């Protein structure tokens, strides 16, 4: 399968992490992403779209690891708001189709929801249930747009009209998650607390209400994201050393968690990802 990743010069996020199948079979697949206008950057991480052309080709399975973010996703036949998905996401791609999405920053969807984001964890709700009837009309307009650029422009206008007041706790939650993602040395909640200003219970309440999952879960997921990234980079990996670097007591616990999330052992995943 021909795969392309389009990152427009007007503002491109870094390379996506957590895509478990980087080489698919026949057909074509395109992944585009765009950073939001600065006025929306408090709440939105980026806009994205995937297009696939698989007519007369067998279905292709795509797999991704979860991120601590809420997504609003629009496809030709369905649309929804998806809370943090705690397991591996598996999707069968068939025919010629697309999916357009808004990835909210960790904590960034709470002001739109107006409630506890953990209510959405491992759940999906309709767009109208959160954004009202105007949300359904907007979804139909996005479906009728000509391309990714037009969909991004429509999404920015729609969100701009509903832009919430600034909430310092949104920024606080996003900053905590960003620290976890960027600092591999944060391998436990105790380490996160030692480097921050919140106690354990306050941190857990913040994450539950604004992010939807706890800090321990996020630390574990980002450390497994790091393991996957190293394997996909083609590095020779010492599994025992990597397990200790990621904060595991031993290699066995690391392999158990990796297998539970990815669906295979680190060694099997490395063999599957090796250039054929």
Secondary structure by P-SEA (a helix, b strand, c coil): cbbbbbbbccccccccccccccccccbbbbbbbbbccccccccccccbbbbbbbccccbbbbbbbbcccccccccccbbbbbcccccbbbbbbccccbbbbbbbccccccccccccccccccccccccccccaaaaaaaaaaaacccaaaaaaaaaaaaaaacccccaaaaaaaaaaaaaacccccccaaaaaaaccccaaaaaaaaaacccccaaaaaaaaaaaaaaaaaaaccccaaaaaaaaaccccaaaaaaaaaaaccccaaaaaaaaccc
